């Protein structure tokens, strides 16, 4: 299992020469892990928003329109931050490539 996780690093080290290739592999692996963490964090954040919104609408149905609006705005902010994080990770990946 460990070999499958380290395969990109090992391939980059074998393809290049010395410490530069090792750093390239770590840069690519870090970019992939960063994009994954950003996506997972955004999913968890939006899930919590939806959970709280559903609970608050269940407690006060007359405030459903207000809660829905705030929920959509907050989810959009979270998606924007997650998109920014993924773009930064892709830029890091692009700069790490030879």
Order of alpha helices (4+ residues) and beta strands (2+ residues): alpha-alpha-alpha-alpha
